[in-house]
């Protein structure tokens, strides 16, 4: 598994999903495949959504689930073995355990993540429950993250995983919301410094919709128009959080059809009113037809874009 996420606070479900969307937009590697979303409702009962392929775009659930105040998610490449909930077990009124690498690896008569869950059930705080398992098995290939019914979140990597050179983790608290991310084997462009911290920012901080600068996760409006212009730029509607126009200086764009790099890393972004928002942190590839941009043929969901603060 390549990413584990947990959130506590208002609309925690929405924020863990935003975090996964941010990783799928900015990163490459074993992502966009299997995903399990687990939520603890206000009465302590658990709700699950899962998919073997398609990542965040293929998770289907009632919209009101996103308002749950305890949420966890795990994701990686496609076609992980069923049952998928083995990768993110939970107990009603107790907690949820996610992680990365192999959090479901056998341990004694149980599994690593189940052992952490049993610790929570026995009254341990999340960090104590994780530390007890990892101290007993430091060479396990796993990072573990737990959230309990109170909303406390903790995570840690085993000694083996700490020796890896491709791990990232971060946690961010804003007001009453806390979100934590841990991941491995996901690669980001050089412009994305400290990726775990950026993902937390994208998921937790929602910049004011008044032209103020900030890091934003956007979607492409249906039928977004792309035109040839002297300079590259994207136009953003802050009220909807959508890219509503693309200007591209490549003269070949006039006859572009099919798969095309419609937005280039570093492209400046502006509001409809012309205020500078920042710059694009990655290339965006879309399907072009008669000057309109949509998701690539065969892909689900919308085209996404992340812009960084104005520089």
Buried (B, 14 or more C-beta within 10 A) or exposed (E): BBBBBBBBBEBBBBBBBBBBBBBBBBBEBBBBBBBBBBBBBEEEEBBBBBBBBBBBBBBEBEEEBBBBBBBBBBBBBBEBEEEBBBBBBBBEEBBBBBBBBBBBBEBEEEBBBBBBBBBBBEEBBBBBBBBBBBEEBEEBBBBBBBBBBEBBBBBBBBEBBEEEEEBBBBBBBBEEBBBBBBBBBBEBEEBBEEBBBBBBBBBBEBBEEEBEBBBBBBBBBEEBBBEBBEEBBBBBBBEEBBBBBBBBEBEEBEEBEEEBBBBBBBBBBBBEEEBBBBBBBBBBBBBBEEBBBBBEEEBEBBBBBBBBBBE
